[in-house]
Amino acid sequence: MKASRIAAAGAVAGATVLVLSSPAFAHVSVQPAGEAAKGGYATVNFKVPNERDNASTTKLEVTLPADHPLASVMPQPVDGWDTKVTVGTLDKPIESHGEKITKAVTKVTWTADGDGIRPGYFQQFPISLGALPEDADELVFKAVQTYSNKEVVRWIEVPQEGQEEPEHPAPVLELSDAEDDAHGGSAGAAADDTAAAETTAAEADDDSSGGTDTTARVLGIVGIVVGAAGIGYGVFAGRRRAGA
């Protein structure tokens, strides 16, 4: 009986580790390729994992923050996906490099040309943004994920400080304090910074977003090993008892 309980406990422990590790890579999130400094330009990546076992992700819609409109928004092409940029008129014009901007990108939509993001995979969608606001510590991007079975998941709930994470949190981009030369002196300097960020986006993405997934998978594997060991011990003990 004792050996059976140990085996069962080991199996439960393994399953628990797997369950606890899953949310670590389950949400649509946004991460910068390098820094996202206030007043500067940055390339950010929207990371979209497929949470379903029986459907692929075929569409992603990202709405840009209306309270902090961005004068420059340029998505990077993604193989296998069609990109649509929606431009809207601003309620309050913004100024960029001495010019008044009355229209800005309000939404970017990616639609899969083929299978999309299959179960067990994720995809990153890069965008160049700027100039980032100087009077905010973060930007909230609301995202809508559509699956091949027509299911729609709305990642639009804004996380609140001091409260538990909501079930469907919106992607939040943390902004760092600007350095002395973060703004650059001209549009040309900003463009150079953006181009450099786009060139290194793929390498930076792997470094910035892979750690969480790797840790979650390792914890899952450890749980499985623990569970298997418990079951093996129970079987071995039972055989010894029967032989005795």
N, C-alpha and C positions, 0 to 999 in steps of 0.2 A: 504493500500500500504506500509506503514511504517513497519507494522508487517511482511509483506511478505519479505521485504528487509532484516530485521533483521534475519529472519529464513534462508534466502539464504546465508547471510554473515556467519552465524554460521556453516552451512553445508560446505561452502568453507573453512572456518578456520580449520574444522576437517580434511578435505581431505588434506589440505596443510601440517598440522602437520604430517600426515601419510607419505606423499611423502618425506618430509624433513628428517624424521627419518629413512627411509629405507636404505640409503647408509651407515649408521653407522655400519651395520652388513652384508653388501653385498659382501665384498671383501674377497678373500683368504688372510690370514694374518699369521704371525709367531710371537710367544711370548715365552719367556723363562719361565721355571718352577723355579722361584727364580731369580738368577742373571746370566748374561752372561758376565763374566769378561774377559778382554783381557788376553790372555795367559793361560786361564783356560779351564775347561770342563763344559758343560752345557747340560741339557735336554731342548729341545725346542718343541713346539707343533704347527703344521700347522693346522689352523682352517679353515674348508671348509663349508660354508653355501650353501644351495641349493637355487638358485635364480629363479628357474622356477616353474610354477604351474602345468605343464603337463609332467614333466620328472624328473627322478632321476639322481643324480651324481653317475656314475659307475666307474670312473677312475680318479686318480690324479697322475701327474708326477711332481716331484720337481727336478730341476737341481741345483746342488751345485755350488758355485762361483768358477770359474776357476782361477781368479786372487789371490785367497787365498785358496788353496786346504787344506783339513782337513785330517789328518792322521788317525783319528778314527771317523767312522760314523756307528752307530748301531741303526737301527729302532726297535721300540717296537712293538710286534705283536698286531694287531687290529682285534677283533672278526668280522668275516664276510668279511674280506679283505685278498687277497693274496698279499704278498710283494716281490718285485724283486729289488735287489741291483745291479746296473751297475758299474763296475770298469773299469777305463781307465788308460792309461800310461800318466804320467805327462810330460809336456814339460820341466819343470825344477824340479829336485828332491828336496824334502824338508827333513829336519832333525827332528827327533822326538826321544827324550831320547837317543841321541847319535848315532842313526841309520839313514841311508839315506833311504828315502821312494821314490820309483820310480813309484808306482801305488797308486791310491786312488779312493774312491767312487765318481763318477761324477753325478749319478742320482739315485733317489729312486722312484719306481712306485708302487702304490697301486691299485689293481683291485678288484672290488666287486665280491664276490662269489654269492651273492643274489641280493636283490633289491637295495643295495647301500644307498645313502643318499636321502630319500624321500622328497618331497616338504614340506616346513615348518620345516625342521630339519637341524642340522649341525653335523659334525663329526670332531674329533681332531686326528691328526696323530703324535705321539711323536717320536723324534729322539734324540739320545745322540751324541753330537758333541765335537771334541777337536783335538788338542789344538787350541783354538781360536786365531786369529792373534793378535799380539801386536801393529802392525802398522796401524790399521784400526779402525774407529769409528762405522762401521756398515758392515753387510754382506747382499748382495742382492741374494735372491733365486727366480729364475724364475719358475713359476708353470703353468701347463696346466690342465684344468678341462674339463672332457668329460661327456656328459649326455647320458641317455639311448636312446634318439632320434638322436644320432650321432652328436649333436651339440658340438663344441669344443670352449672353451673360454681360451684365452692365457693371463695369468696374468704376463706379461713380460716387461711392460713399467716401466722404472726406474724413480721414483719421483726425481725432481730437486728442490733444495732449492730456495725459493723465487718465485716459479711458482705454478700454480694451480695443484692439484692432477690429474694425467692422468686418462683416462677412465678405463684402466685396469692396475692398479699399481701392480708391483711385490712385493711380501712379503719382508720386510726389517727388519732385526734383529739388534737392537741397542746394542752396546757393551759398558759396563761400564768400568771405570778405574780399573785396577787390584789392589788388596790389597797386603800388604807385603808378605802374605803367599798364594796368590791366585794360584801360580803355583804348589805348593807342591814340595817335594824334589825327588820324584821318580815316576815311572810308577804305583807302587802300590798305592800311595797316590791319584793319578789321578783316578785310577779305583775305589777306595773307594768313592771318591766324586761323580763319575758318578752313582754308584750303589745307593747311598743315594738319588740323584736327581730323579732317576727312581722310587724309592719306593714311593716318595711323589708327583709324577707327577700329578696323578688324582686330588688330593686335591688342588694343586697349580693351575691347569688349571681352575677350577671353579672360584677361587678367581680372577685370572688375566684376564679372558676373559668374565666373566658373566656380569660385570658392564655395559659395553657398550650396550649389548643386552637388559638388564633390563631397562636402561634409555630410549632406543628407544621405547620399548613396552609401557612404562608408558606414554611417550609423545603421542604415537598413541592413547591410551585409552582416554587420556585427550581430544584429538582432537575430537574423536567420541562423547564423552559426551557433549562437547560444541556444536557440530553440532546438536545433538539430542535435546538439550535444546532450540536451536534457532528455530528448526522446530516446537517443541511443543508449544513454545510461539506464533508462527505465527498462528497455528491452533486455539489456545485458543482465541487469539485476534479476529480472524475472526468470531468465533462463537458468541462472545460477541457482535460484531458489527451487526451480522445478527439478534440476539435476540432483540437488541435495535431497 
